[in-house]
Amino acid sequence: WACEQFAQGDVNPLALLAGRPPRTCRDPGRKVCVCMNVGANTILDAITENNLRSAGAVAEATGAGSGCGSCKPEIERLLVQKRTAGARS
């Protein structure tokens, strides 16, 4: 996150010292899709909010998996994780 802030140029120095997004921002989570810069929390939120069922649907909603495709297995794992968590509740 901190490296991405340097790249944007307009930087809040205090936020950079903390090394994480401010509380007003949703933490995107660990990077899953490097090509499209999409984190696990972003993907999990999209799965929940849009009732996504496939890696292709995640790609349409977030861009994750639409580049080189090497993250598709991890996207599939997140889909299974969300389905399993939903079945328990």
Buried (B, 14 or more C-beta within 10 A) or exposed (E): BEEEBEEEEEEEEEBBEEEEBEEEEEBBBEBBBEBBBBBBBBBBBBBEEEEBEEBEBBBBBBBBBBBEEEBBEBBBEBBEEBEEEEEEE
